[in-house]
């Protein structure tokens, strides 16, 4: 292993740590899984669960076309966010998740598992879903 492969990551981590303290914004959560980039993969499982609950509530009375348009608008909104805005958004999701009672968290997780079981996503390995590899 070359020296640059060791030094560059150390430098990058120290730079990001310093920048996060200076900006008073929590550090980015680590990516999850091997599914590539994308905003959702930057969120922790709790943050994704909170986002699921909020999105599910907002889109509850919508038609399929309206839900699709809403999701596309959300994707465009996230794509336009700066890194600092994404961190702030993720921190807000975490704060709202932390404010829930244990019973509310369990109910949301149960709802999410039921939703995933009834809406398989082929090619993705989620418990209770078809198409996993």
PyMOL commands that set and color helices and strands:
alter all, ss='L'
color gray80, all
select helices_A, chain A and resi 3-23+39-42+45-58+64-80+83-98+102-118
alter helices_A, ss='H'
color red, helices_A
deselect
rebuild
show_as cartoon
